[in-house]
């Protein structure tokens, strides 16, 4: 049970005698201020700084009651007007703190929560480097994770020099302002603004938010399993994975029509294949970076002749075909002009269509704040061009790239919409399945996420690990990511066998492909193992916070 107690000069929000939130003039819980961000963007990487021109402690609080709601008016001193108010509603094991802003100039809020030195904290979305977040600060802003993710490593230095793409320990496709404490409570901040969790202090945690949040929630329970269940109920649960996913491996190949030939060699070598995943179903283009996908979401007849019939033939053998899609449209494709004519694309500050440079080709961004644009992408692009030719699944990639200077149809600041973008993207994919009536037997998976995308996303993908065992970007980061995301209500997680990113001389070895468990069928030959370099491991993170890895 959570209860509120007034003290001589402040208050405490208590759970079993332990303070979840405490305030007194000498140790205020709330600070407000103003800041001006400086953000440089480069292909999903964000260089972020903040100039804070004001940070003020709200040391005085006036406590009022309206029915069961406790109202807290915070000010600098007893003579000053309230600058921020909280409405606290407590129901057994849950407390809600609703914020009301009185000063329109406030765009920074810092909230301090009591802590102790022996405490551990987990969560923060999908964190790849540290499962226990205690002792570190974690900015929460969806982005490319980076190559190496370790500023002391040579590969990160080279990636930064080549394109500011080295990343750091806290960079993640899927951040979330939610954590679980070893004191058996969880805290969630209801905001899409840039935020940061600072767990470096001995006696308090500090939450920084670049906006006045809508709400801060506390969940308490006698057991950690109940906390995970409460968070899962709060953010929503995806449907169970299709049965066919558990019956074999999904083989990832992208060599055009040759992919079918290679798949047959893998099957002949003894592997049980239930899915062929070809990202390049839409065609490719050549760039100085290498072969890239052509971001126009329809079957490319030159690279995959008669694809619809080939998919039907695979289905007869119990093998599904999976593709790839993301929320961008290449300006030299066929769908960009259609979306432009319908005014479905994000605008720039000059009123034109915002075109993002993805490396020698530009793309428009479908504006997911427009319901008609969402419906068009779900029904026409995914429904007609993908589900319509028999696809049973796809990677729904990206979602992290929304530029912070974009102009959105609903008038929302792109900086505050940036973290919400993966959720809107996940909903478009889920809506496509609903429109087509194919929710039960279709799989899509995503790498980008934020609070609430759990209810839409089918399967969380761990992104592009380096093809090595490095501490911050190698294959081992998959386990940390699966556990941290699993605690926040993401029940299904997977990764690429053997990693993916091979840059600056970093080359995959045979050791990375070795299975750690027995195969249910005859063990594949070495040739088959190498061919399954991007097959999918499914890690089911159960709602009781334990984990198992089932390898088809």
N, C-alpha and C positions, 0 to 999 in steps of 0.2 A: 504494500500500500504506500502511496505517496501522500504526504501531507504538507501543508504550508503553515509555518509558524512565524509570527511577528516577534522580533527581538527589540531590545531597547533602542537601537538606532538603525535597524534595518529589517532583514527577513532571512529565512532559510526555507528552501524547498527540500524536504527530507524524504529519504527512503530508508526505512529500518534504522533511523538515527544517523544515517550518513547523508551529508548534504550533496544534492545534485546541483544546486545553485544557491549561492549565499552572497549577501550584500551588507556592508557596513561602510560608513564614510571613509575609514582608513584603508578599506580593501573593497573598492567598488567592483561590481560585476560587469558594468556596462561603460563603454567608451564610444564616443561619436566623433566624427570629423569630416574633413573634405580631402579629396585626393584627385590628382590628374594623372591618368595613365599614359604611358608611352608604349605602344605595341607595334613591333615590326613583324610582318608576316612573310613567310617564304615557304610555299608548298606544304602547308600543314604544320610548319614549325613556327612557334611564336616566341619572340624575344620580348619579355614583359618587364617593365619597370613602373614604379608609382612614385610620384612626388606628393607627399602628404603635407598639405599646408596647414592643417589643423587636426589635433587629436586632443580631446578633452574628456576627462573623467566625469561621469555623472554621479556625483557623490551623495546627492540628497534624493530621497524617495518618499513620496506621499502614498500611503496605502489606503485604498477604498474598497468597498464591497458592493457588488450589485448582484443580489441573489447568490448563486453558487460561484460566480466569477469574481476573482480578485483582481483589482485594477491597481497598477503601479505607475505612478507618474514620476519620471526621472528628470532631475534638473541639476544644474551645476552647484547651486546652494539654495538654502531655504527661501531666499528672497526672489529667486529667478523663476521665470515661467518654465513649465515642462517642455522639454525638447523632444522627448520620446516617451511613449507609454507602452506598457505590457499588460495584456489581459491574460491571466492565468486561469485555466480550467483544468481541474484534476478529477480523474475518474479511475479509482483503484490504482492500477499499475501503469497509467498513462497520464502525462501532463502535457498540455499544449500552451505555448507562449505565443500569443498573437501580438504583432507589433503595430503601433500607430505612430506615424511620423508627424510632428508638429512644425518642424523646421525644414522647409523644402531644400535648403542648401546641404543637408546631410547626405553624403553619398558613401560614407565609410562607417562601419559599425564593428566594434570589437567586443566580444562576449567572453568573459572568463568563467570557467567552471572549476570547482575545487578538484584537486588531484592529490595523490600521495606517491612517494618514491617507488613503492613496490608495485604500483599499478601497471598493467599492460593494456594496450588498445589495438584493435584490429579493424579492418574495413577500408574506408576511403575509396571504394570502387574496386577496380581490378589493379592492385598494386603488385608490380612485378619484382621489385627488389627486396622489400622488407615486409614480412607478414606482421610483425609487431612494430607498430608505428611510433612507439614511445622513444623519446630522445631526438626526434627529427621534426622538421617542418615540411608539410606537404601542400603545395599549391594545387588547386583542383580546377583544371581547365583542360577540356578535351583537346588533344593534339596528337601529332605523330609522336611515338615514344622516343624515337631517335635510334641511331646506330651506336651500339656500345653502351650508352647510358651511364658512362663512368668517366668523369672529367680527368681522371688520372691515367686513362688508357690511351694508347696510340691510335686505336681505331676510332675512338670518339673524337680525338684531336683532328684526325684526317677528315672525318665526316663534318665536323664544324667548319673546317677550312674550305671544304668543297661546296657547302651549301647550308651552313648553320643547322645541320641535321644530326648532331651527335647526341642530343638529349641529355637527361640527367636521371637520377634514381627515382624521382617523383613523376616524370613524364609518363602519361598513360593515355591510351585511346578512350578509356572508360573511367573517369573520376566520378566520385559521388560524395557529397558532404554528409556522410553518415559514418558513425563508428560505434563499435561495441567495446565496453570496458570490462576488465576482469572483475570490477566491482559489481558486475551483473546488472548493468544498465546499458541502454543504447541511446544515442543522441543523433537526431537528424535535423538538418537545416533546410527548410523549404525555400530555396532560392535557385535561380539559374545563373545568378551573377558569379563573377570570379570570386572565389573564396580560398581560404587557406586554413589548414589545421596545424597548430603549433603545439607539439607535445614535448618541447625541450625543457620546460620549467618543472622544478621539483614539486611545487605545491599548487599549480594551476595549469589547466589547458586553456589556450586562447584561440578563439575562432574569429577570423577576419573575413568580412564580407564587404564587397564593393557595391553595396546597396543596402537599404533597409529591408531585411528579409520579411517574407510573409509570416513565417512561423518557425519556431524551434520546438521540436518534440522530444520528450523523454519517454522511453519504454523501460520498464523494470520487470524482472522475473526471478523466480527462485532457481531456475536452471537456464543454462545457455541455449539449450534446444528451444525453450519457449521464447527467448529473445529472437532467435532466427525465424521462428514461426510468426511472431508478431510483425517483424519487418517484411516477411514474405506477404503477409496479409495486407500490410500497408502499401506496398508497391505493386502488388498484383503478381499472379503466377502464370507462366506460359503453359500451354497444353503439353501433354506428354509427347515425347518424340515418337515419330512413326515407328511401328514395329520393325520395318525393314532395315532401319538404321543399325539395329543391334545384331543383324544376322551376318554381317561381313564387313569388308573394308570398302571405303569410298576412295577410289583411285584418282588422283589429281594429275592430269596430263594436259598439255596445251601445245600440241604439234599438228593441229589441223586434222585432216582425215587420217593421218598416220597414227593418231591417238587410238583409234579403234584397233589397228594392227598391234600396237604395243600392249593394249589391254588383253588381247588374245594370248600374247606370250606370257603375260603375268598369270592368267588363268591356267594356262598349260603348265606353268611352273608349280602350281598347287595352291594358289591364293584364292580365297573365297571373296568374290567381288560382288557387291550389291549396288554400287554406284560408280558411274564414270563422270568425273567433274572436269569440264573443259572450259576454263575461263575465256579462252580465245574463240568461243562460238560466234562472237560478234565481229571477228576479224582483228587484224593487227596493223600497226604502222611501225616503220623503222625510224629511230632517233639516234642521236649520238650517245644516249644512255643505254641503248639497246632496243630490242623489240618490245613495243608497248601495245596494250590492247587499244582497239579503235572504239571510242566511247560513243557508239551509236547502237542502241539496244534492240537489234534485230539480227536474225541469223544471216551470216555472211556466206553466200552460196559458193564463192570461190574457195574459201578455206574449208567449209563443211558442206559439200554437195548433198542435196536431198536430205537435209538434216532431219526433217520431220519424220520421214519414213525410217531413217536409221534409228531414231528414238523409239519408234513403234516396234521395230525388230528387237531392240534391247529389252523393252518392256516384256515382250513375250518370253524372254529368258530370265526374267526376274531381276534385270539390271536397270536401274534408273539413270537418267541423264540429268546432270546438274550444270548450271551456267554461272554467270556473273553479271552483276549490275551495280551501278552506283548513281548518286543523284545529280550527276553532271552530264551535259550534252555537248559533244564536240561541235565547234562552230562549222566544221566542214562535213558534218554528218547530215542525215535526212530529218532527224527529229528536232534539231535546234531551230530551224526556220519555222516549223509547225508550232513549237512552244512559244517562239517569239511573236508570231502572228496572233496567238491567243493571249498574249501578255501574261505568260506563266513563269517568267524568269525574274530573278532578283535584279534590282536596279543599282546603279552607282549613284554617287552624290550629284552628278551632272544630269541625271535623269535617263541616261542610256542604259543598255544592258550590261551588267557587270560580267566581264570576261576574265576568268582566272587562268593564269599561265601555269600549265602543268608540265612544262618542259618541252618546248618546241611544238606545242599545240595548245590552243585556248578552248575554254569551255564556258558555257552558261550554267547557272545554278537554278534549278527548279525551286520556286518560292513555295515552301511548305506552309507558309502562313496564309496562303490562298486555298480555300477548300476546293475550288474548281481545279486548281493545278494538281492538288493531291489526288483527286478523283481521276484526272486524266492519266497521271503516271501509274496509278494502281490498276485502272481498268484497261487502258490502251497499251502502255509500255509493258508492264509486267503481265497483265491478264492476257492480252492478245498476242504479243510478240514472244512471250516465254511460256506461260502456262498453256497458251493456245497451241503450241507445237509439241506439247507433251512433256515439258520439263517437270521434274519432281522436286527441284530445289535449286538453290543458288547461294552464292556469297553476296550479301548486301553490304558492299564495301563502303569505306569512308564514312562521312558524317561529321568529321572533325574539322573540316576546312572552311567553314563559313567565315568570310573576312569580317573583321570587326567594324569596317567602314562601309559595309553594304547597307542598302536601303530596302527595307522590307515592306510588304503591302499592308501589314497590320499596324505599321507605325512604331513597332517595338525597336528599341536599340539593338543593333546587331551584336554588341558586346554582351548584352544580357541574353540574347537569343542563342548565342554561340553554343553554350552547354546544352541547351534544349534541342538543338538540331538533330542529334542522334535519336532522340525520343520521337520526334516528328517523322524521321526517316523510317524508324522501326514500325511506326503505326501505318505508314503508307504500304509497307510490305505485308503487314498483317491484314490490312483492309483488302489488299489484292486477293488474298486467299479466301477471305469471307465473300467477296463479290463473286468469285469463281466456284464457291462451295467446295473448296479443296483444303480446308484447314487440317483434316485428320491425317492425310497421307503425304503432305508436302513439307519439306524442310528448307528453311533459309537460316543463314547464320551471319552474325555481325561481329565486328571488332570494336565499334564505337558505341558508347552508351552514356547514360546519365540517369538520375533518379526517375523511376517510373517506367523505364524502357523494359523492365522485367516482364511486364504484362503483355508486351507485344513481341519481343524477340523470342525466337524459338531455341536458339543455341548460341552461346557466347564463344567466340573464336579468339584465341590468345594472341593473334597478330603475327608479326614477322620476327621471330626469334633469329639471332645469329646462328650460323651453322657451326656451333661450338658449345662448350660447357662453361662459358664465361659467367662470372658472378652476377652481372646486372642485365645481360641481354641474351644469355645462352639458354639452352634447353631447360635448365633447372628452374628458370623463372616461371615456367608454365605452372608448376606446383603452387608457388606463392600466389600467382594470379588466380588460379582456380579456387584456392582456399579463401582468399580475401573477398572475391566476388561472391563465392558460395554463401558466406556468412550474411550477405546482404540480400539473399533471396534469389540468386541466379542458380537454378538447380542443374543446368547442363552446361558443360564446358568442354572444349576440345582444342587441339593444337596440331601443328604439322609435325609429322614424324621426321626427325633429322633437322629441324629448323628450316629457315627460308632465306634469310639475308646473307648473301655472299659477296662482300665488297672488300676492296683494298687487300686482296690476296688471301682473304679468309675463305677456305674451301672445305666443303663437307667431307667428312671421313666416314668410312664404313661403320665405325664404332657407334656413330650417332643413330644408325638405323637398326641396331640390334634390339630385339624385343626383350622386355624384362619379364615376360610370363609366357607360359606355354600357349600355343595356338590350339583352338578347339579342333581344327582339322589337321591334316598333315602339314608339317612345318614347311614353309616355302623355301625354295632354293635361294642362294645368295642373289641370283639374278632377279628373282621376284622381289626380294627385300629391297634391292636398289630401285626397282621400278615403282615401289610404293613409297618413294621418298616424300611425297606430299599426301599420302593417305591420312585418314583422320582418326585420332584417338579420341574416344569419348570418355570424359571424366564426369560421372554423375555425382554431383555434390548434393547429397540428400538433405532434407530439411532438418535433420537432427544434427547437422554440422559435422558429421563424419563424412569420409569420402572413400570412394572406391574407384579404381580405374579398370574399366572393362575393355579389353583389347579384342576386337573381332578376330 
